[in-house]
């Protein structure tokens, strides 16, 4: 298993949490330039990442490059555009959702 992150604090925490697990490798890198050879993995998971990256298409291109033909790939992203806020003032709820999808989350509707 290979974990990739670009944040030093996250890398340190991942290394600490997996230090006693055999077969787990933590690599520093960016989703736009994965530190993984072509067609070298047979399973991949991206979970709540694409909504934050600058170029989701480039990240998916890297994922495609790194996975073998027939690989099992799981992609999980929330759809912030369907966010529901339970409050009496409907306009405030809509404004909050708009603000979240337009200003807070980079790729809110990915």
PDB file as gemmi writes it, atoms N, CA and C in Angstrom:
CRYST1    1.000    1.000    1.000  90.00  90.00  90.00 P 1                      
ATOM      1  N   UNK A   1       0.854  -1.167   0.000  1.00  0.00           N  
ATOM      2  CA  UNK A   1       0.000   0.000   0.000  1.00  0.00           C  
ATOM      3  C   UNK A   1       0.899   1.229   0.000  1.00  0.00           C  
ATOM      4  N   UNK A   2       0.524   2.194  -0.807  1.00  0.00           N  
ATOM      5  CA  UNK A   2       1.276   3.444  -0.914  1.00  0.00           C  
ATOM      6  C   UNK A   2       0.339   4.596  -0.575  1.00  0.00           C  
ATOM      7  N   UNK A   3       0.766   5.436   0.340  1.00  0.00           N  
ATOM      8  CA  UNK A   3       0.042   6.659   0.656  1.00  0.00           C  
ATOM      9  C   UNK A   3       0.853   7.839   0.169  1.00  0.00           C  
ATOM     10  N   UNK A   4       0.178   8.824  -0.394  1.00  0.00           N  
ATOM     11  CA  UNK A   4       0.867  10.004  -0.927  1.00  0.00           C  
ATOM     12  C   UNK A   4       0.223  11.259  -0.352  1.00  0.00           C  
ATOM     13  N   UNK A   5       1.072  12.191   0.088  1.00  0.00           N  
ATOM     14  CA  UNK A   5       0.601  13.489   0.553  1.00  0.00           C  
ATOM     15  C   UNK A   5       1.732  14.487   0.355  1.00  0.00           C  
ATOM     16  N   UNK A   6       1.384  15.754   0.273  1.00  0.00           N  
ATOM     17  CA  UNK A   6       2.414  16.785   0.099  1.00  0.00           C  
ATOM     18  C   UNK A   6       2.684  17.561   1.378  1.00  0.00           C  
ATOM     19  N   UNK A   7       1.849  17.382   2.384  1.00  0.00           N  
ATOM     20  CA  UNK A   7       1.969  18.130   3.619  1.00  0.00           C  
ATOM     21  C   UNK A   7       2.871  17.384   4.609  1.00  0.00           C  
ATOM     22  N   UNK A   8       3.967  18.025   5.054  1.00  0.00           N  
ATOM     23  CA  UNK A   8       4.896  17.361   5.973  1.00  0.00           C  
ATOM     24  C   UNK A   8       4.238  16.864   7.265  1.00  0.00           C  
ATOM     25  N   UNK A   9       3.308  17.618   7.806  1.00  0.00           N  
ATOM     26  CA  UNK A   9       2.634  17.198   9.043  1.00  0.00           C  
ATOM     27  C   UNK A   9       1.786  15.952   8.805  1.00  0.00           C  
ATOM     28  N   UNK A  10       1.084  15.909   7.682  1.00  0.00           N  
ATOM     29  CA  UNK A  10       0.266  14.738   7.361  1.00  0.00           C  
ATOM     30  C   UNK A  10       1.148  13.521   7.093  1.00  0.00           C  
ATOM     31  N   UNK A  11       2.278  13.731   6.409  1.00  0.00           N  
ATOM     32  CA  UNK A  11       3.209  12.635   6.159  1.00  0.00           C  
ATOM     33  C   UNK A  11       3.744  12.069   7.476  1.00  0.00           C  
ATOM     34  N   UNK A  12       4.124  12.943   8.388  1.00  0.00           N  
ATOM     35  CA  UNK A  12       4.643  12.496   9.685  1.00  0.00           C  
ATOM     36  C   UNK A  12       3.593  11.693  10.444  1.00  0.00           C  
ATOM     37  N   UNK A  13       2.369  12.180  10.429  1.00  0.00           N  
ATOM     38  CA  UNK A  13       1.293  11.475  11.131  1.00  0.00           C  
ATOM     39  C   UNK A  13       1.011  10.128  10.471  1.00  0.00           C  
ATOM     40  N   UNK A  14       0.990  10.087   9.164  1.00  0.00           N  
ATOM     41  CA  UNK A  14       0.751   8.825   8.455  1.00  0.00           C  
ATOM     42  C   UNK A  14       1.865   7.827   8.738  1.00  0.00           C  
ATOM     43  N   UNK A  15       3.085   8.297   8.732  1.00  0.00           N  
ATOM     44  CA  UNK A  15       4.221   7.401   9.022  1.00  0.00           C  
ATOM     45  C   UNK A  15       4.140   6.864  10.452  1.00  0.00           C  
ATOM     46  N   UNK A  16       3.751   7.724  11.382  1.00  0.00           N  
ATOM     47  CA  UNK A  16       3.611   7.287  12.769  1.00  0.00           C  
ATOM     48  C   UNK A  16       2.508   6.233  12.899  1.00  0.00           C  
ATOM     49  N   UNK A  17       1.374   6.488  12.262  1.00  0.00           N  
ATOM     50  CA  UNK A  17       0.230   5.573  12.374  1.00  0.00           C  
ATOM     51  C   UNK A  17       0.475   4.232  11.694  1.00  0.00           C  
ATOM     52  N   UNK A  18       1.361   4.203  10.710  1.00  0.00           N  
ATOM     53  CA  UNK A  18       1.574   2.960   9.960  1.00  0.00           C  
ATOM     54  C   UNK A  18       2.939   2.323  10.237  1.00  0.00           C  
ATOM     55  N   UNK A  19       3.660   2.825  11.225  1.00  0.00           N  
ATOM     56  CA  UNK A  19       5.030   2.354  11.464  1.00  0.00           C  
ATOM     57  C   UNK A  19       5.115   0.863  11.758  1.00  0.00           C  
ATOM     58  N   UNK A  20       4.080   0.283  12.325  1.00  0.00           N  
ATOM     59  CA  UNK A  20       4.120  -1.143  12.638  1.00  0.00           C  
ATOM     60  C   UNK A  20       3.412  -2.009  11.591  1.00  0.00           C  
ATOM     61  N   UNK A  21       3.019  -1.422  10.484  1.00  0.00           N  
ATOM     62  CA  UNK A  21       2.345  -2.171   9.424  1.00  0.00           C  
ATOM     63  C   UNK A  21       3.329  -2.502   8.308  1.00  0.00           C  
ATOM     64  N   UNK A  22       3.432  -3.761   7.971  1.00  0.00           N  
ATOM     65  CA  UNK A  22       4.311  -4.179   6.884  1.00  0.00           C  
ATOM     66  C   UNK A  22       3.616  -3.914   5.549  1.00  0.00           C  
ATOM     67  N   UNK A  23       4.388  -3.520   4.569  1.00  0.00           N  
ATOM     68  CA  UNK A  23       3.832  -3.306   3.233  1.00  0.00           C  
ATOM     69  C   UNK A  23       3.178  -1.954   3.026  1.00  0.00           C  
ATOM     70  N   UNK A  24       3.331  -1.037   3.979  1.00  0.00           N  
ATOM     71  CA  UNK A  24       2.781   0.309   3.823  1.00  0.00           C  
ATOM     72  C   UNK A  24       3.940   1.263   3.603  1.00  0.00           C  
ATOM     73  N   UNK A  25       3.832   2.041   2.536  1.00  0.00           N  
ATOM     74  CA  UNK A  25       4.866   3.015   2.200  1.00  0.00           C  
ATOM     75  C   UNK A  25       4.223   4.389   2.065  1.00  0.00           C  
ATOM     76  N   UNK A  26       4.779   5.368   2.739  1.00  0.00           N  
ATOM     77  CA  UNK A  26       4.279   6.740   2.688  1.00  0.00           C  
ATOM     78  C   UNK A  26       5.266   7.554   1.861  1.00  0.00           C  
ATOM     79  N   UNK A  27       4.751   8.213   0.816  1.00  0.00           N  
ATOM     80  CA  UNK A  27       5.606   8.998  -0.076  1.00  0.00           C  
ATOM     81  C   UNK A  27       5.163  10.452  -0.108  1.00  0.00           C  
ATOM     82  N   UNK A  28       6.144  11.329  -0.150  1.00  0.00           N  
ATOM     83  CA  UNK A  28       5.849  12.746  -0.336  1.00  0.00           C  
ATOM     84  C   UNK A  28       5.617  12.989  -1.823  1.00  0.00           C  
ATOM     85  N   UNK A  29       4.546  13.703  -2.130  1.00  0.00           N  
ATOM     86  CA  UNK A  29       4.265  13.994  -3.523  1.00  0.00           C  
ATOM     87  C   UNK A  29       2.976  14.764  -3.674  1.00  0.00           C  
ATOM     88  N   UNK A  30       2.671  15.066  -4.897  1.00  0.00           N  
ATOM     89  CA  UNK A  30       1.488  15.849  -5.234  1.00  0.00           C  
ATOM     90  C   UNK A  30       0.625  15.035  -6.194  1.00  0.00           C  
ATOM     91  N   UNK A  31      -0.656  15.163  -6.063  1.00  0.00           N  
ATOM     92  CA  UNK A  31      -1.580  14.413  -6.911  1.00  0.00           C  
ATOM     93  C   UNK A  31      -1.437  14.788  -8.388  1.00  0.00           C  
ATOM     94  N   UNK A  32      -0.886  15.972  -8.658  1.00  0.00           N  
ATOM     95  CA  UNK A  32      -0.670  16.392 -10.042  1.00  0.00           C  
ATOM     96  C   UNK A  32       0.587  15.768 -10.652  1.00  0.00           C  
ATOM     97  N   UNK A  33       1.426  15.165  -9.822  1.00  0.00           N  
ATOM     98  CA  UNK A  33       2.660  14.511 -10.275  1.00  0.00           C  
ATOM     99  C   UNK A  33       2.954  13.366  -9.305  1.00  0.00           C  
ATOM    100  N   UNK A  34       2.156  12.326  -9.372  1.00  0.00           N  
ATOM    101  CA  UNK A  34       2.284  11.232  -8.412  1.00  0.00           C  
ATOM    102  C   UNK A  34       3.670  10.585  -8.467  1.00  0.00           C  
ATOM    103  N   UNK A  35       4.254  10.332  -7.297  1.00  0.00           N  
ATOM    104  CA  UNK A  35       5.556   9.687  -7.229  1.00  0.00           C  
ATOM    105  C   UNK A  35       5.415   8.164  -7.323  1.00  0.00           C  
ATOM    106  N   UNK A  36       4.763   7.739  -8.374  1.00  0.00           N  
ATOM    107  CA  UNK A  36       4.454   6.322  -8.603  1.00  0.00           C  
ATOM    108  C   UNK A  36       4.695   6.033 -10.074  1.00  0.00           C  
ATOM    109  N   UNK A  37       5.348   4.930 -10.351  1.00  0.00           N  
ATOM    110  CA  UNK A  37       5.644   4.571 -11.731  1.00  0.00           C  
ATOM    111  C   UNK A  37       4.399   4.261 -12.536  1.00  0.00           C  
ATOM    112  N   UNK A  38       4.515   4.322 -13.854  1.00  0.00           N  
ATOM    113  CA  UNK A  38       3.374   4.023 -14.721  1.00  0.00           C  
ATOM    114  C   UNK A  38       2.910   2.581 -14.574  1.00  0.00           C  
ATOM    115  N   UNK A  39       1.602   2.406 -14.587  1.00  0.00           N  
ATOM    116  CA  UNK A  39       0.969   1.074 -14.544  1.00  0.00           C  
ATOM    117  C   UNK A  39       1.548   0.215 -13.423  1.00  0.00           C  
ATOM    118  N   UNK A  40       1.731   0.809 -12.241  1.00  0.00           N  
ATOM    119  CA  UNK A  40       2.381   0.079 -11.152  1.00  0.00           C  
ATOM    120  C   UNK A  40       1.460  -0.282  -9.989  1.00  0.00           C  
ATOM    121  N   UNK A  41       0.220   0.166 -10.005  1.00  0.00           N  
ATOM    122  CA  UNK A  41      -0.705  -0.197  -8.922  1.00  0.00           C  
ATOM    123  C   UNK A  41      -1.971  -0.811  -9.495  1.00  0.00           C  
ATOM    124  N   UNK A  42      -2.541  -1.744  -8.730  1.00  0.00           N  
ATOM    125  CA  UNK A  42      -3.754  -2.410  -9.212  1.00  0.00           C  
ATOM    126  C   UNK A  42      -5.009  -1.986  -8.450  1.00  0.00           C  
ATOM    127  N   UNK A  43      -4.830  -1.113  -7.445  1.00  0.00           N  
ATOM    128  CA  UNK A  43      -5.965  -0.545  -6.722  1.00  0.00           C  
ATOM    129  C   UNK A  43      -5.607   0.881  -6.322  1.00  0.00           C  
ATOM    130  N   UNK A  44      -6.602   1.762  -6.371  1.00  0.00           N  
ATOM    131  CA  UNK A  44      -6.360   3.151  -5.972  1.00  0.00           C  
ATOM    132  C   UNK A  44      -7.640   3.729  -5.387  1.00  0.00           C  
ATOM    133  N   UNK A  45      -7.468   4.632  -4.445  1.00  0.00           N  
ATOM    134  CA  UNK A  45      -8.605   5.305  -3.821  1.00  0.00           C  
ATOM    135  C   UNK A  45      -8.273   6.780  -3.658  1.00  0.00           C  
ATOM    136  N   UNK A  46      -9.174   7.622  -4.100  1.00  0.00           N  
ATOM    137  CA  UNK A  46      -9.091   9.064  -3.864  1.00  0.00           C  
ATOM    138  C   UNK A  46     -10.362   9.428  -3.108  1.00  0.00           C  
ATOM    139  N   UNK A  47     -10.191   9.948  -1.909  1.00  0.00           N  
ATOM    140  CA  UNK A  47     -11.328  10.223  -1.038  1.00  0.00           C  
ATOM    141  C   UNK A  47     -11.291  11.674  -0.579  1.00  0.00           C  
ATOM    142  N   UNK A  48     -12.213  12.477  -1.075  1.00  0.00           N  
ATOM    143  CA  UNK A  48     -12.357  13.890  -0.725  1.00  0.00           C  
ATOM    144  C   UNK A  48     -11.080  14.689  -0.994  1.00  0.00           C  
ATOM    145  N   UNK A  49     -10.508  14.473  -2.166  1.00  0.00           N  
ATOM    146  CA  UNK A  49      -9.280  15.164  -2.568  1.00  0.00           C  
ATOM    147  C   UNK A  49      -9.543  16.086  -3.753  1.00  0.00           C  
ATOM    148  N   UNK A  50     -10.249  15.591  -4.752  1.00  0.00           N  
ATOM    149  CA  UNK A  50     -10.424  16.335  -6.005  1.00  0.00           C  
ATOM    150  C   UNK A  50     -11.093  17.694  -5.810  1.00  0.00           C  
ATOM    151  N   UNK A  51     -11.921  17.811  -4.799  1.00  0.00           N  
ATOM    152  CA  UNK A  51     -12.590  19.091  -4.561  1.00  0.00           C  
ATOM    153  C   UNK A  51     -11.603  20.167  -4.112  1.00  0.00           C  
ATOM    154  N   UNK A  52     -10.404  19.762  -3.701  1.00  0.00           N  
ATOM    155  CA  UNK A  52      -9.412  20.711  -3.196  1.00  0.00           C  
ATOM    156  C   UNK A  52      -8.274  21.017  -4.166  1.00  0.00           C  
ATOM    157  N   UNK A  53      -8.084  20.206  -5.182  1.00  0.00           N  
ATOM    158  CA  UNK A  53      -6.900  20.366  -6.032  1.00  0.00           C  
ATOM    159  C   UNK A  53      -7.116  21.414  -7.113  1.00  0.00           C  
ATOM    160  N   UNK A  54      -6.011  21.960  -7.595  1.00  0.00           N  
ATOM    161  CA  UNK A  54      -6.082  23.009  -8.613  1.00  0.00           C  
ATOM    162  C   UNK A  54      -6.602  22.483  -9.941  1.00  0.00           C  
ATOM    163  N   UNK A  55      -6.182  21.290 -10.325  1.00  0.00           N  
ATOM    164  CA  UNK A  55      -6.555  20.730 -11.628  1.00  0.00           C  
ATOM    165  C   UNK A  55      -7.010  19.276 -11.481  1.00  0.00           C  
ATOM    166  N   UNK A  56      -8.301  19.055 -11.201  1.00  0.00           N  
ATOM    167  CA  UNK A  56      -8.793  17.683 -11.037  1.00  0.00           C  
ATOM    168  C   UNK A  56      -8.526  16.798 -12.255  1.00  0.00           C  
ATOM    169  N   UNK A  57      -8.635  17.349 -13.466  1.00  0.00           N  
ATOM    170  CA  UNK A  57      -8.378  16.553 -14.671  1.00  0.00           C  
ATOM    171  C   UNK A  57      -6.941  16.034 -14.691  1.00  0.00           C  
ATOM    172  N   UNK A  58      -6.002  16.881 -14.298  1.00  0.00           N  
ATOM    173  CA  UNK A  58      -4.598  16.472 -14.259  1.00  0.00           C  
ATOM    174  C   UNK A  58      -4.379  15.394 -13.203  1.00  0.00           C  
ATOM    175  N   UNK A  59      -5.064  15.512 -12.075  1.00  0.00           N  
ATOM    176  CA  UNK A  59      -4.956  14.497 -11.026  1.00  0.00           C  
ATOM    177  C   UNK A  59      -5.483  13.157 -11.522  1.00  0.00           C  
ATOM    178  N   UNK A  60      -6.603  13.176 -12.235  1.00  0.00           N  
ATOM    179  CA  UNK A  60      -7.163  11.932 -12.775  1.00  0.00           C  
ATOM    180  C   UNK A  60      -6.267  11.345 -13.867  1.00  0.00           C  
ATOM    181  N   UNK A  61      -5.609  12.200 -14.630  1.00  0.00           N  
ATOM    182  CA  UNK A  61      -4.648  11.723 -15.633  1.00  0.00           C  
ATOM    183  C   UNK A  61      -3.502  10.996 -14.942  1.00  0.00           C  
ATOM    184  N   UNK A  62      -3.016  11.543 -13.824  1.00  0.00           N  
ATOM    185  CA  UNK A  62      -1.960  10.892 -13.051  1.00  0.00           C  
ATOM    186  C   UNK A  62      -2.436   9.549 -12.489  1.00  0.00           C  
ATOM    187  N   UNK A  63      -3.664   9.515 -12.011  1.00  0.00           N  
ATOM    188  CA  UNK A  63      -4.232   8.276 -11.499  1.00  0.00           C  
ATOM    189  C   UNK A  63      -4.286   7.224 -12.603  1.00  0.00           C  
ATOM    190  N   UNK A  64      -4.737   7.622 -13.769  1.00  0.00           N  
ATOM    191  CA  UNK A  64      -4.814   6.703 -14.912  1.00  0.00           C  
ATOM    192  C   UNK A  64      -3.423   6.194 -15.290  1.00  0.00           C  
ATOM    193  N   UNK A  65      -2.450   7.074 -15.264  1.00  0.00           N  
ATOM    194  CA  UNK A  65      -1.074   6.694 -15.593  1.00  0.00           C  
ATOM    195  C   UNK A  65      -0.526   5.675 -14.607  1.00  0.00           C  
ATOM    196  N   UNK A  66      -0.834   5.857 -13.328  1.00  0.00           N  
ATOM    197  CA  UNK A  66      -0.263   5.014 -12.277  1.00  0.00           C  
ATOM    198  C   UNK A  66      -0.929   3.647 -12.146  1.00  0.00           C  
ATOM    199  N   UNK A  67      -2.163   3.523 -12.629  1.00  0.00           N  
ATOM    200  CA  UNK A  67      -2.886   2.258 -12.455  1.00  0.00           C  
ATOM    201  C   UNK A  67      -2.699   1.331 -13.653  1.00  0.00           C  
ATOM    202  N   UNK A  68      -2.697   0.050 -13.334  1.00  0.00           N  
ATOM    203  CA  UNK A  68      -2.594  -0.974 -14.371  1.00  0.00           C  
ATOM    204  C   UNK A  68      -3.935  -1.099 -15.098  1.00  0.00           C  
ATOM    205  N   UNK A  69      -3.936  -1.603 -16.325  1.00  0.00           N  
ATOM    206  CA  UNK A  69      -5.213  -1.884 -16.997  1.00  0.00           C  
ATOM    207  C   UNK A  69      -6.045  -2.842 -16.143  1.00  0.00           C  
ATOM    208  N   UNK A  70      -7.312  -2.539 -15.985  1.00  0.00           N  
ATOM    209  CA  UNK A  70      -8.201  -3.369 -15.177  1.00  0.00           C  
ATOM    210  C   UNK A  70      -8.127  -3.087 -13.684  1.00  0.00           C  
ATOM    211  N   UNK A  71      -7.402  -2.060 -13.294  1.00  0.00           N  
ATOM    212  CA  UNK A  71      -7.265  -1.723 -11.870  1.00  0.00           C  
ATOM    213  C   UNK A  71      -8.617  -1.360 -11.270  1.00  0.00           C  
ATOM    214  N   UNK A  72      -8.742  -1.601  -9.991  1.00  0.00           N  
ATOM    215  CA  UNK A  72      -9.929  -1.212  -9.243  1.00  0.00           C  
ATOM    216  C   UNK A  72      -9.680   0.176  -8.674  1.00  0.00           C  
ATOM    217  N   UNK A  73     -10.524   1.143  -9.027  1.00  0.00           N  
ATOM    218  CA  UNK A  73     -10.348   2.533  -8.609  1.00  0.00           C  
ATOM    219  C   UNK A  73     -11.616   3.007  -7.914  1.00  0.00           C  
ATOM    220  N   UNK A  74     -11.453   3.616  -6.745  1.00  0.00           N  
ATOM    221  CA  UNK A  74     -12.573   4.193  -6.009  1.00  0.00           C  
ATOM    222  C   UNK A  74     -12.383   5.692  -5.872  1.00  0.00           C  
ATOM    223  N   UNK A  75     -13.381   6.453  -6.265  1.00  0.00           N  
ATOM    224  CA  UNK A  75     -13.355   7.916  -6.158  1.00  0.00           C  
ATOM    225  C   UNK A  75     -14.547   8.350  -5.309  1.00  0.00           C  
ATOM    226  N   UNK A  76     -14.274   9.135  -4.272  1.00  0.00           N  
ATOM    227  CA  UNK A  76     -15.338   9.594  -3.386  1.00  0.00           C  
ATOM    228  C   UNK A  76     -15.221  11.105  -3.231  1.00  0.00           C  
ATOM    229  N   UNK A  77     -16.269  11.815  -3.571  1.00  0.00           N  
ATOM    230  CA  UNK A  77     -16.315  13.270  -3.414  1.00  0.00           C  
ATOM    231  C   UNK A  77     -17.726  13.670  -3.004  1.00  0.00           C  
ATOM    232  N   UNK A  78     -17.859  14.587  -2.044  1.00  0.00           N  
ATOM    233  CA  UNK A  78     -19.198  15.084  -1.713  1.00  0.00           C  
ATOM    234  C   UNK A  78     -19.675  16.056  -2.789  1.00  0.00           C  
ATOM    235  N   UNK A  79     -20.973  16.169  -2.921  1.00  0.00           N  
ATOM    236  CA  UNK A  79     -21.552  17.156  -3.819  1.00  0.00           C  
ATOM    237  C   UNK A  79     -22.056  18.311  -2.953  1.00  0.00           C  
ATOM    238  N   UNK A  80     -21.194  19.309  -2.780  1.00  0.00           N  
ATOM    239  CA  UNK A  80     -21.542  20.428  -1.908  1.00  0.00           C  
ATOM    240  C   UNK A  80     -22.700  21.251  -2.448  1.00  0.00           C  
ATOM    241  N   UNK A  81     -22.984  21.129  -3.731  1.00  0.00           N  
ATOM    242  CA  UNK A  81     -24.082  21.884  -4.325  1.00  0.00           C  
ATOM    243  C   UNK A  81     -25.439  21.377  -3.836  1.00  0.00           C  
ATOM    244  N   UNK A  82     -25.479  20.176  -3.281  1.00  0.00           N  
ATOM    245  CA  UNK A  82     -26.731  19.645  -2.749  1.00  0.00           C  
ATOM    246  C   UNK A  82     -26.789  19.767  -1.229  1.00  0.00           C  
ATOM    247  N   UNK A  83     -25.883  20.542  -0.660  1.00  0.00           N  
ATOM    248  CA  UNK A  83     -25.850  20.775   0.777  1.00  0.00           C  
ATOM    249  C   UNK A  83     -27.208  21.292   1.247  1.00  0.00           C  
ATOM    250  N   UNK A  84     -27.692  20.731   2.330  1.00  0.00           N  
ATOM    251  CA  UNK A  84     -28.958  21.167   2.913  1.00  0.00           C  
ATOM    252  C   UNK A  84     -28.689  21.694   4.310  1.00  0.00           C  
ATOM    253  N   UNK A  85     -29.175  22.883   4.568  1.00  0.00           N  
ATOM    254  CA  UNK A  85     -29.078  23.482   5.893  1.00  0.00           C  
ATOM    255  C   UNK A  85     -30.496  23.604   6.417  1.00  0.00           C  
ATOM    256  N   UNK A  86     -30.734  23.045   7.579  1.00  0.00           N  
ATOM    257  CA  UNK A  86     -32.074  23.044   8.148  1.00  0.00           C  
ATOM    258  C   UNK A  86     -32.255  24.284   9.028  1.00  0.00           C  
ATOM    259  N   UNK A  87     -32.910  25.272   8.466  1.00  0.00           N  
ATOM    260  CA  UNK A  87     -33.203  26.498   9.209  1.00  0.00           C  
ATOM    261  C   UNK A  87     -34.503  27.085   8.680  1.00  0.00           C  
ATOM    262  N   UNK A  88     -35.129  27.902   9.479  1.00  0.00           N  
ATOM    263  CA  UNK A  88     -36.411  28.483   9.082  1.00  0.00           C  
ATOM    264  C   UNK A  88     -36.282  29.472   7.935  1.00  0.00           C  
ATOM    265  N   UNK A  89     -35.181  30.183   7.877  1.00  0.00           N  
ATOM    266  CA  UNK A  89     -34.983  31.193   6.846  1.00  0.00           C  
ATOM    267  C   UNK A  89     -34.387  30.543   5.591  1.00  0.00           C  
ATOM    268  N   UNK A  90     -35.236  30.236   4.635  1.00  0.00           N  
ATOM    269  CA  UNK A  90     -34.818  29.525   3.430  1.00  0.00           C  
ATOM    270  C   UNK A  90     -33.751  30.292   2.642  1.00  0.00           C  
ATOM    271  N   UNK A  91     -33.866  31.599   2.564  1.00  0.00           N  
ATOM    272  CA  UNK A  91     -32.895  32.385   1.804  1.00  0.00           C  
ATOM    273  C   UNK A  91     -31.504  32.324   2.439  1.00  0.00           C  
ATOM    274  N   UNK A  92     -31.456  32.371   3.757  1.00  0.00           N  
ATOM    275  CA  UNK A  92     -30.171  32.235   4.443  1.00  0.00           C  
ATOM    276  C   UNK A  92     -29.556  30.874   4.142  1.00  0.00           C  
ATOM    277  N   UNK A  93     -30.371  29.830   4.122  1.00  0.00           N  
ATOM    278  CA  UNK A  93     -29.884  28.486   3.787  1.00  0.00           C  
ATOM    279  C   UNK A  93     -29.299  28.462   2.379  1.00  0.00           C  
ATOM    280  N   UNK A  94     -30.019  29.039   1.434  1.00  0.00           N  
ATOM    281  CA  UNK A  94     -29.544  29.080   0.048  1.00  0.00           C  
ATOM    282  C   UNK A  94     -28.268  29.918  -0.072  1.00  0.00           C  
ATOM    283  N   UNK A  95     -28.229  31.038   0.633  1.00  0.00           N  
ATOM    284  CA  UNK A  95     -27.034  31.884   0.602  1.00  0.00           C  
ATOM    285  C   UNK A  95     -25.827  31.143   1.168  1.00  0.00           C  
ATOM    286  N   UNK A  96     -26.045  30.401   2.242  1.00  0.00           N  
ATOM    287  CA  UNK A  96     -24.961  29.626   2.841  1.00  0.00           C  
ATOM    288  C   UNK A  96     -24.444  28.566   1.870  1.00  0.00           C  
ATOM    289  N   UNK A  97     -25.349  27.861   1.216  1.00  0.00           N  
ATOM    290  CA  UNK A  97     -24.954  26.853   0.234  1.00  0.00           C  
ATOM    291  C   UNK A  97     -24.206  27.509  -0.919  1.00  0.00           C  
ATOM    292  N   UNK A  98     -24.714  28.615  -1.437  1.00  0.00           N  
ATOM    293  CA  UNK A  98     -24.029  29.315  -2.527  1.00  0.00           C  
ATOM    294  C   UNK A  98     -22.632  29.721  -2.106  1.00  0.00           C  
ATOM    295  N   UNK A  99     -22.512  30.300  -0.921  1.00  0.00           N  
ATOM    296  CA  UNK A  99     -21.207  30.744  -0.432  1.00  0.00           C  
ATOM    297  C   UNK A  99     -20.233  29.557  -0.342  1.00  0.00           C  
ATOM    298  N   UNK A 100     -20.704  28.447   0.180  1.00  0.00           N  
ATOM    299  CA  UNK A 100     -19.857  27.253   0.304  1.00  0.00           C  
ATOM    300  C   UNK A 100     -19.400  26.761  -1.058  1.00  0.00           C  
ATOM    301  N   UNK A 101     -20.315  26.668  -2.008  1.00  0.00           N  
ATOM    302  CA  UNK A 101     -19.964  26.108  -3.313  1.00  0.00           C  
ATOM    303  C   UNK A 101     -19.186  27.080  -4.192  1.00  0.00           C  
ATOM    304  N   UNK A 102     -19.355  28.361  -3.982  1.00  0.00           N  
ATOM    305  CA  UNK A 102     -18.678  29.342  -4.826  1.00  0.00           C  
ATOM    306  C   UNK A 102     -17.391  29.915  -4.222  1.00  0.00           C  
ATOM    307  N   UNK A 103     -17.303  29.966  -2.902  1.00  0.00           N  
ATOM    308  CA  UNK A 103     -16.184  30.661  -2.256  1.00  0.00           C  
ATOM    309  C   UNK A 103     -15.300  29.762  -1.384  1.00  0.00           C  
ATOM    310  N   UNK A 104     -15.855  28.726  -0.800  1.00  0.00           N  
ATOM    311  CA  UNK A 104     -15.123  27.947   0.196  1.00  0.00           C  
ATOM    312  C   UNK A 104     -14.434  26.717  -0.414  1.00  0.00           C  
ATOM    313  N   UNK A 105     -15.179  25.940  -1.159  1.00  0.00           N  
ATOM    314  CA  UNK A 105     -14.655  24.681  -1.709  1.00  0.00           C  
ATOM    315  C   UNK A 105     -14.294  24.909  -3.165  1.00  0.00           C  
ATOM    316  N   UNK A 106     -13.057  24.651  -3.520  1.00  0.00           N  
ATOM    317  CA  UNK A 106     -12.531  24.942  -4.870  1.00  0.00           C  
ATOM    318  C   UNK A 106     -13.347  24.280  -5.987  1.00  0.00           C  
ATOM    319  N   UNK A 107     -13.587  22.990  -5.874  1.00  0.00           N  
ATOM    320  CA  UNK A 107     -14.331  22.223  -6.895  1.00  0.00           C  
ATOM    321  C   UNK A 107     -15.537  21.585  -6.234  1.00  0.00           C  
ATOM    322  N   UNK A 108     -16.456  22.401  -5.759  1.00  0.00           N  
ATOM    323  CA  UNK A 108     -17.569  21.938  -4.928  1.00  0.00           C  
ATOM    324  C   UNK A 108     -18.515  21.002  -5.645  1.00  0.00           C  
ATOM    325  N   UNK A 109     -18.597  21.084  -6.936  1.00  0.00           N  
ATOM    326  CA  UNK A 109     -19.567  20.252  -7.659  1.00  0.00           C  
ATOM    327  C   UNK A 109     -18.902  19.162  -8.482  1.00  0.00           C  
ATOM    328  N   UNK A 110     -17.662  18.805  -8.139  1.00  0.00           N  
ATOM    329  CA  UNK A 110     -16.966  17.800  -8.906  1.00  0.00           C  
ATOM    330  C   UNK A 110     -17.655  16.455  -8.838  1.00  0.00           C  
TER     331      UNK A 110                                                      
END                                                                             
